[in-house]
């Protein structure tokens, strides 16, 4: 039963991380538009920043869920 609670806690954590990631990406994307408008030469760098942010958030979600995936499913 303890594993079930741990699994549920990890699922809840992943949902919080997902919500935070979506909000963060929205803020970064909006800021990216402003910066690229003024400095078009940094567009590729800004795109890489967003890509890396998505990878980091995905990695965090994966690590939160990976240990107890069997208890969630």
C-alpha positions in Angstrom: 0.0 0.0 0.0 2.9 2.4 0.7 4.1 2.0 -2.9 0.6 3.1 -4.1 0.9 6.3 -2.0 4.4 6.9 -3.3 3.2 6.4 -6.9 0.2 8.7 -6.4 2.5 11.4 -4.9 4.9 11.1 -7.8 1.9 11.4 -10.2 0.8 14.5 -8.4 4.3 15.9 -8.6 4.5 15.2 -12.3 1.2 17.1 -12.8 2.6 20.0 -10.9 5.8 19.9 -13.0 3.7 19.8 -16.2 1.7 22.8 -15.1 4.8 24.7 -14.2 6.5 23.7 -17.5 3.6 24.9 -19.6 3.5 28.2 -17.8 7.3 28.6 -18.0 7.3 27.8 -21.7 4.6 30.4 -22.3 6.6 33.1 -20.6 9.8 32.1 -22.4 8.0 32.0 -25.8 6.5 35.4 -25.2 9.8 36.9 -24.2 11.5 35.1 -27.2 9.2 36.9 -29.6 10.0 40.3 -28.0 13.8 39.7 -28.1 13.8 38.2 -31.6 11.8 41.2 -32.9 14.5 43.5 -31.6 17.5 41.2 -32.3 16.7 38.8 -35.1 20.2 37.4 -35.0 19.5 35.6 -31.7 16.5 33.7 -33.1 18.3 30.4 -33.4 19.8 30.7 -29.9 16.4 31.5 -28.5 14.9 28.4 -30.2 17.6 26.2 -28.7 16.9 27.7 -25.3 13.2 26.7 -25.6 14.2 23.2 -26.9 16.5 22.7 -23.9 13.9 23.9 -21.5 11.4 21.3 -22.9 14.1 18.6 -22.6 14.9 19.6 -19.0 11.2 19.6 -17.9 10.7 16.2 -19.7 13.7 14.7 -17.9 12.4 15.9 -14.5 9.0 14.4 -15.2 10.6 11.2 -16.3 12.7 10.9 -13.2 9.8 11.6 -11.0 7.6 8.9 -12.5 10.2 6.3 -13.5 10.8 4.7 -10.1 7.1 3.8 -9.4 5.5 3.6 -12.8 4.2 0.1 -12.1 2.3 1.3 -9.1 0.6 4.1 -11.1 -0.6 1.9 -14.0 
